[in-house]
Amino acid sequence: MASPGQEHRLSLNADISVVEDRWEVICSGSLERADVVALIDKLSDRIATQPDVRKCLVDIREARVTLGIMGEYVIGEHAAKRLAGIRIALIHLTGQVNKLLEDTAHNRGLRILMVDSLSVAREWLDK
């Protein structure tokens, strides 16, 4: 796993952009623990450049996810530390990730919702 501040080459494709009033992250490729940690760090750095954009939609439906239970816990913790203050909707396919990631991040103060619908994700972000 890449340490904070250490560069990690992503084995996934992640398109990060601002669309209207939110960040959008569209992922494809292989999504393993170290890749997700590096993506969170990259997103956090990008968010710092536009601090007025406080919503983020992350779409991993096109990604192959291999995290495991410990990976979900570690990622939930890391996301809560690096993305505090952001409202995040994560769109996934059923079975891609378990609720542990969401619960871990949420219990540490990150406003996150994991759903399998783009419309539900957008609606929640707009609340």
N, C-alpha and C positions, 0 to 999 in steps of 0.2 A: 504494500500500500504506500502511496506517495505521502510523505510528511507534508504538513502545511509549509508552504513556501518552496517546496520542491516540485519541479516540473514533471508531469506525467503525460506521456503520449496517449491520447484517447484512442481506444479501439472501437469506439462508436462514433457515429456522425451526429453532431449536435449543432443545429442551426439556432442561434440565439439572436433575437431581434425584439425591438419594441414595436408593438402593433396597437394603435390607438392609445389606450391608457394602461397597458400591461406589457410585461415581458412575455415573450412566447419562446419556448424551448421545444423543438421538435427533434426527437432522437430516433436513430435507427442503428442497426449493427449490434454488436455484442455489448452487453451492459453487465460488467462485473463490479465488485466492490470498489476496487482501486479506481476504475473509470468513473464511477458515480461520485466518489469523493473528489476527484479532480474536476469533474463537471460542476459540482457544488461550489468549489473554490473559484472556478472560472466565472460562474454566474454571479457569485458574491462580488468579485472584482468589477464585473460589468455593471452591476446594480449601483456600486459606489460612484460610478460616473454619471448616473442620472437618479439621484436620491429621491426625486419627486414621483417616480414610478414605483408604486408600492404593491402591485399585484403581479402574479406570475402564473402562467398556464404552462404546464410541462406535459408533453404528450410522448409517452413511451410505447404506444401501441405497436409501432413498427420495429421495436427493439427485441432482441433475445436476452432475457433477464436471467442471470444466475447469481443470486445473492446469498441464499440460505438464511436461516434464522439469525445467526450472529451478524451477518452482513446487513440485514434490515435494521437490527438494533444499532449498529455502529453508524449507519447512514442516517438513521433518524436522529441520533445524537448530534452528529456533525452538521446536518442541515439546520437543526435548531440553533446551534452556535453561530453558524455563518450567515444564516438567512433570517435572523431575528427581525421582526418588524414588517416582514413581507407576508402577504396573504397568498398562499399557493394552492392551486388546484392541479392535481396530478391525474392525468387520464391514462388508464391502463386496461389491458385485456384481463378478463377473469382468469385468475390463477397465475398472473405474472408476478405479483407481489402480494404479500399477506398484510393484514391489518397492523402487524407489529410495527412496521415502519411508521405508519401514520400515528399510532398510539404513542410510540416513543417520542417522536417529534412534538406531537401535541402536548404531551405531559411535560415537556421542557419549554413550553411557551410558543411554539411555532403554530401559526394558524394555517393548517393544512387539511385538505380534503382529498381523498382518493376516490375516484369515480370511474365508470366505464363509458361515460357519455360526454361528448363535447358540449352539448347544450346545457347539461346539468352543471358542468364545470364553469362555463361562462356565467350562468345565472348565479351561482354561488359567489363568484368573484365580484359580481356587480351588486351584491347586497350591501 
